[in-house]
Structures are given as structure tokens and as C-alpha cells.
């Protein structure tokens, strides 16, 4: 597994031993250290993509890393829109990447593909999100 | 009911909290980051004396003083609104509403974007993001990267990344577009570097210092004949005649496209080259983070020397709204030392106001002098005409207040 930790530093010194914390990201288990944020713990494992853009579904990662830009929105223990860069990891925390949203009124979708009923809309939403349980 | 809520636990907020607590005020400091210290935490540079300015150590020293005075510091608390009804401020946070008689907004600064095509790809981040990952979280942001934007902040942080063993290809300008403005103009960038040359201790600035006292003709010549391989800073090329046209990749950063530019920053066709990188740091500079002052209805003034729109305030750190104070980078972009000194002023001003004790006025006065001393001795200055900017904002306060 990838490890991007800066252990030895010429000025800041050696990284102290810290308590290990286990959490999940999209169902997969990861370990980080006390003091890590969701964003730093995942990046230490080489994981950059934290969400996809709600409409374009393009991948996104941290940008500012200090809470200003809101690019790193994830779902933490079922709470959506949480900033990964400000959220410390906690034991057993379940983090899920930010998902795309259905965009049935997107003008680029040809009319014949638009949902005609609410049932169809829900069906399409599941497809877009790649959900199995929604 | 608290005497004061301090929003932001950076050098300004913590220093203010200390002077308030010395006067036994009921203080609450809130910050949305999980660690106190603000942007100070990530800072790491060598002073002209050769000593290291270590933001983590500086933060620990401030926290030690604040904790000795039993200061109530609440982290992971985000403020989304502040209002004043009669004499009481209500500070709305994600963890409830806090009421107080005074409020100090010490929210610091945010980074200006220099968007270029591809900048939303995972692997692109602001230079400050890389600083926090590197020095605070101790995580390498990638295997090999490039810094887009050449200025005092990006030079300092590029050096910090090198120290941590992060591999940087080079520093170059962002390609010109409607947003990047002066950041993509080699002449303007050279002027800015030359202006700060005498202040900073770094190798990078030593390169700039060769042109510091030079005429604009000499500087323009230097821009014109800037070495195609860049000027080396600690072995890393710094380019001001090359710009990044785009950041490329499917689902993450895979490369950047670099090209040569004219002395005015126009891309020269046919000079494009692709450079493999897995991360890109965008450095557009800093601007005061002022939204909370805006929702409070504080008047603003645009002052370039201070980094943009700043809330009107006086040297005592008062705004025209009674009981509302500002300190640190929200009042203008300067070093952490200046921010701390301003925080001390604000703390004493609040204590004087809250206790109605004229004797504290002496502390206010002395700490105001201290701000000037610290400013004059600052080793990193973001704008050479900072004093003029400060004078202009103080003038606006008088106009607004009379």
C-alpha cells in the first residue's frame, strides 16, 4: 500500500509515533493517525479523488485544504457535504465519496431520453449515481 | 453572555485572546480547523539571522500562554453568520449560537485563484494546500509537481516542499487569461520580485536583489534576456518567461503543457512542451477573508497595498460598528508577526471598551507602536507600500466615524 508520509524532516524533526485510527472510505478500510483529517489520511494512501461533480460527474479532490473552497465535500457517517480537509478521522468513521446527482433537466440530454414519469426519473437517478440501494 | 467571541485562532486571534484574558474578560475563541494556529501552523522559513521560523513552535508558544490563562478555545466550530441586536452580538455556528458583548473577526486570508484549463483535476491544489499537507499533516502531495505562479508566497512554500523531500520540476507563470492578470505578465512579476528583494533572506530573493536597485530599463532587459533554463533557486528552475497553458489528464493530473511567453506574457506558438507531473500547485497570492465583516455591514475600501477589499478600521482595530473589531490578515496581507501584534492591540482595545478602564489605553498605545516596529522589521513583506495602504484605511475610518 502506498505511503506518502514525510517521516524525517530536516527542520521539523522525525514524525512522532501517533495512535493509529481505522476508518472506511467507500466501504474500504484505511488506517490513518491521530491528528489526520479525512483528506490527509486518504492522500497518505495515494487517494486524491474525494467526490465527483454533482452534474458533470467529473472527479474532484482537495483544492485549498483549509475549508474555504468546499471542493472536498464527502459524506461522513451519513451526513452529506462535509469538508474532508477539516474533518479529523475518528475510529470506525464511515466516509463516502461525494456522488453525482441526477440532472434530468440538463439541456444536453436529448428529449427522448428524459424521464416521462417519476418512476423513470428515480430509475435514471440510480443509474447516474451508480447506486444499488438508493 | 461572553465579553468577546474571537473568530479565528491564528496568531491574531490567539494574541488577542491572551490580552483579553490578562484582563479577565470572558473569552471564547472559535476556529473551524481541528488545530489552533491558523496559517501560522504551516509556516517554515529561515530568518535573515539564519534562525528558523517554525510555525508549529510559534503556535505552541501562543497556546501555552493562552492555556495558562484558561482560555476557552473551541475547534471544529464554523461561524456562518454574525448579527448585532441592540448591544448584543449573536455568533451563529455549526455548534449553536454564542452571545457576546464584543466580537473580533480574525479570519485571516484566502488564496486568489489563478485558474488555467484543467485546474479542477485531482492533483491540482493551491500552494497553501500543499503547505498544510507537507508541514502540518506530513503527507507528500505527490511524486513530482510544478508550481504555477511566481511570488513571495510560492517561493517560500516551494522551498518548504523541497525541505520535505518533495520533488518539484520548476516554477512558472500561469498562462494569460482574463483572471490571471498581472500574475501572467513577466514584467510585472519581475517588478514585484525586485521590490521584495531586499527583505527576504532566501536564495530566490537574492536573484531578485540583483535587480532591486536597477532601473526599469535594466529590469526590462533582464526580463527580455531571462535565461531559457530559468534561474535556479536551490537547484530548482524558476521561469518567468515560461507559462503553463493547461493541466492535462483524464481522471487526475498527468502532465502540464508549458510554453515560452513574450515579455508581456503572450504565449509563443510552437514552443509548447509537455511535462509529466502528478501534482500542480497554483499560487495566485492572498486576499483578506472578509465575508463575516461584510454580513455585519462594515463599510469596505479597496486598497491594493493591503491585498484587496478590507473592512474599514482604525489603528485600535475598531470598526465603525461599536464592539466589532478586526485583526490580522483580514485587515491586509502581512506576515504572521504583524498579525500577532495587531491581535494584541485588538485584545487591549476590547478590554478597554469592555471594562471602561482608561488605564488600559496605555497598553493599547504601546501595542500600536509595537505593530509599527514589527512591520518595519518584517523579513517577509507582501507589498512595499504597506504603510501607505494602512494610512488610507485609517483615514477611511475617520471619515466613516465623524
Interface residues (C-beta under 8 A of the other chain):
Chain A: X4 X5 X6 X7 X9 X10 X11 X12 X15 X35 X36 X37 X40 X43 X44 X48 X49 X50 X53 X58 X59 X60 X61 X62 X63 X64 X65 X66 X67 X68 X69 X71 X85 X86 X87 X88
Chain B: X32 X33 X34 X35 X39 X44 X52 X54 X56 X76 X78 X110 X111 X120 X121 X122 X123 X124 X125 X126 X128 X129 X130 X132 X133 X134 X135 X137 X138 X139 X140 X141 X142 X163 X164 X165 X166 X251 X252 X289
